[in-house]
Amino acid sequence: MSQIELNSTLIDVLQTQQRLDGAEELGSDDIGRKYLSFYIGGEMFASDILNVQEIRGWERPTALPNAPDYLLGVLNLRGTIVPVIDLRIRFGFTHWIYDKTTAIIILKTISESRERWMGCVVDTVSDVISCEDSSIKNLPSDGGTVDGLFIQGVMNVNQQGITLLNLENLLSLKLINHPFAGDLNIHG
Amino acid sequence: MEIDLSQFHNVFFEESLEGLESMEQELLNLEDDADKESINTIFRVAHSIKGGSATFNFNEIADFTHILETLLDQMREGERNVTREIIDLLLRSVDSLRHMLVKLQQGEKVDNSYLQLLHAFEKILKNEDYTSKSTDAHEAKHATRSTHEAQSPAPQTALKNTRWCIQFCPKNYILQTGNEPYRMFRELKGLGHLDSHVNLLNVPDFDQLDPESCYLSWTLTLDAEVEESVIREVFEWVEDDCDLTITSIASDEKTSGECEDKNRQSSTERQSNKAPPHVTGDLASQSESFTDTEQAKESASDNASKLITVKSEEKVTGSVKAPAAASIRVGTDKIDTLIDQVGELVITQSMLGELGTKFDMSKLNALLAGLNELEQNTRQLQESVMRIRMLPIGFVFNRLPRMVRDLSKQLGKKVDLQISGEATELDKTVMEQIGDPLTHLVRNALDHGIESVDERLESGKSEEGQLSLNAFHQGGNIVIEIADDGRGIDPDRIIRHAVNKGLVEADTELSHEQILALVMEPGFSTAETVSDISGRGVGMDVVKRNINNLGGSVEIDSQQGEGTRFTIRLPLTLAILDGQLVKIADEVYVIPLVSIIESIAYSSVVVTRIAGNIPVVQSGKEYLPIINLCDEFAIKTSNQSGQKALLAIVEGENRKIAIHIDALLGQQQVVIKSLDNHYQAIQGISGATILGDGKVALILDIVGLARRAAKNHDAKRQVA
C-alpha cells in the first residue's frame, strides 16, 4: 500500500469514528462494530476502531535503554512521547522489514483512569470492516506464536479468519516485559 | 434547568482550602494581638465556607462552620475574649475542616472525627449562656436586626423555636438571577422536617407563560430547633428578590393553624414533600392549561419530576469521584503579558508570510531581521509561559509558623520566627517537592538547634530563640536560607558519632565543611533519644537526597554556640534544562550542562583497569569509573568495535564518572518531557526532549548513573 492509500485509509478511519460518535444516539444502521484490520506476517489482525488514535507511516523511533527487542523506542507525536512496539516481533514472527507500507498504528487504552497511547508497528494497514459481536468466537487452539493473553477472539469476515487483539493486555505496561509465546514455541 | 453543581465542587474545595490557610495565619496573628480585622477575616472565611458547603450539600462542613461562626461572631462583637484555649480550638478546627475537605475532594465520606470538636464548641457556647449576661441582649439585637421587615417577635421566643412558618414569594425574575428555590428548600430541609405548599394562583395561561419566570410562591412549615437568623440566612442571597415572612408558631400547637389559614386563603395544592420538586418541572406538571401533548410528555407527573431531581442528584454524587486535575492561580498581569506577546508573534508571522509569498534576494536582510524577531518573540513567550508556573514561595513558608508554634509549645522553648522573601517565585513542581525537606530542616532547628529557655539564659542569650527563613534569587537559582541562633553543631561530636557508625575512619583528617557534611550522610542521626520530632535517623540524608533530586544542593554552616545556617540552592524550574547534546552509537542523548565537568579525547588518557577489570581513568587524584552506555543500556550499534572518541567527565551527587561518547553535538536549552505519560520511568534516564528535527532525544540521569556505577563497583569488588 502506498502512502496515499495509507492516507485514504486514515481518512476512512476518522470518518468512521465520527460516524460512530454520532451513531450512538441515533441508532446505527450498520450491523455490528467497526474494526481496523491490518497484516502482520501475512496474517490478518484487527482492533476496535474506537481504540485507533491515528495511523502513521514508518519512522525509526529513538531506542530506549534495556528494552526488550520488540520495544523499538519512543516517538514524538506532536510533542507527546509515545512508546512503539513492533507487533511482528512481539508475536514471534521471524521475518519483517521496514518499507513504504510499514505503518505505525497509534492505539489507545484507558488504564488507571487515564488514556495511554502506544504505537504498534504492522506490515500494512488493510481496511475498516464491520462485524457483529456474535460472530466473534473464542480462539480455537492455543498453539500459535501469539500469546493467548493478547487475543480477544477470532472473527470471520468475508470467509476470512481475523484475529481480534486484546488491547488492554497488549498495551498494558505490566505485561510489557511478558515473554511472548514465540520464545517457547519457535515458529518457522 | 437543574445545574450540575459538581462542576463547581473543585473551585469550592480550592477556595476553601485557600481560605483555611489564611484563617490559620490570622489565628496565629490573633495570638500576638487581638486585632479586629483578623477576627473579621477569620469570620469571613468561615462564613464563605459555610455558604459554599451548604450550597453543595456538604452538610457536615456546613454544620461545623455554623457553630464556628457563632463563636466567631461573639468574638467579633467583643462579647467573648480571645483566649489561648479558643485559638487552640479554632486551630484544631482548621485542621479538622481541612481534613474533611480533603476527604470530600477525594470523593469519600466525612468521618465523625469532627464531632468531638463540635461538642467542645457547643460546651463553650453553652457556658456562655449561663455566665455572660450580654448574650441575651446580643441575641435579641441579632433577632430584631434580622426581622426588620417582619413582625418582630419577643426576643426570648426568637431564640429557639421548634416550628416556623415561612412565606416565600419570590419576584418573578428570581430564576434569571441564578437563584433556585429548590436549593434553598433543600437547605431548610437540612435543618429539620419541612412541609411545603405551593401557591399556583399567579400562574398565567399557557400562551402567556414565560418559561424563564417564576410564578410560584410557597408557604413552608419547618420543624426545627433553630434561630430565625439561621432560616433567614438560607434566603440571604435572595432577600432583595422576594417577599419573605418568617413567623414562629408555638411548638405545642398541634397543627400549624396560622399556616393552614394562609394556605386556605391561597388555595394551594398540597404536596407530600420529602424533597420539594424541581421548579420548572413543577410549573409544567401543575399548570392546568397544559394541553399540548408534546409539552405534556416532557413535563410528566409529580413523580416524574421528582425522578428528574433524584437523577440529577445522583449525577452530582457520582461525578465527585473523578480525579481532580491540578490547577494553578495566575495573576492577570501574567496573562496580559502573554496575550501581548502572542499578538507580537502573530504580527511577525504575518510579516514573514508576506515576505515569503514574493521573495527575492533583495529582501534577504528583511527576512533575516524577521527571523531574528521571531526568535526573540518565541523566547519571550517561552519565558512568560514558564512564569505562569511560578508561584511565590510564601505558599510553602506559610505553613511553617503554625508548626513552629505547636512545636515550640511542645518542646517548652521560646522561638521567634522571622520570614522574609516570601514573594520570591519558583516553579510549582519544585515548590511541591521542597515543602517536606524545608519542614524537616525547621523541625531540626527547633529540636536540636535552639536551646531551652534555661540553657539560653545560662549561655547569655536572650530567652527567645531566633529562627529565620529567607528566600531570594541568585543567578538562575533560588536560594533558601534557614538560620537559627541555637547551640550550633559540635564538630567533635559529629566525628565521634560518624566513627561509631562506621561512616569515617577514626584518624581521617577532615575540614570543617567536610565534618558538617557528614550530618547529611545516610545512617547518621545524632539525636541521643529518638523523639517524634526528629532524630529517626532518616532525616538529613533524605533532605539532601530530595534536594539533589530537584537538581539543587544543600550547604551547612555552623559555629558552635552561635547557630546553624542551612543554605538550599534550587533551579528555578524543572521544565527547561541547559543541555549538551552528545552522540552515542546511533542515538543522540542529552547531558545536563551543569553536571559536565570536562570532556577529554579518549586517546589522550590512560585507561587502567583496577579491582578486577573495572576500567578507570585518572583525573586529578581520583580514579573515575568509565561507563560505556552501549553496555549499560544494551544499545545495538552498527560499529561495536570502534573506540569511542571522547570521554565526558560528569558529576552527580558528588560522585564523578566518565562516560564514553562518540561526539559532542551542540548545546541548547531543551524542554523536558516526561516518559511516564504513556510509558514508564526508565533507569538511567531522567526524561526526554524533542529536538529541532522532531526526533526524540533521551536525557541522561547522571545522578542515577553515578549511583549505579558506584554500586557496580562495589559488586565487582566483592566478586573480585
Interface residues (C-beta under 8 A of the other chain):
Chain A: P61 T62 A63 L64 P65 N66 A67 G73 V74 L75 N76 G79 T80 I81 V82 P83 S113 R116 W117 M118 L173
Chain B: A322 P323 D586 E587 V588 L629 E632 F633 A634 I635 K636 K673 S674 L675 N677 H678 Y679 Q680 I682 Q683 G684 I685 A688 I690 G694 K695 V696 A697 L698
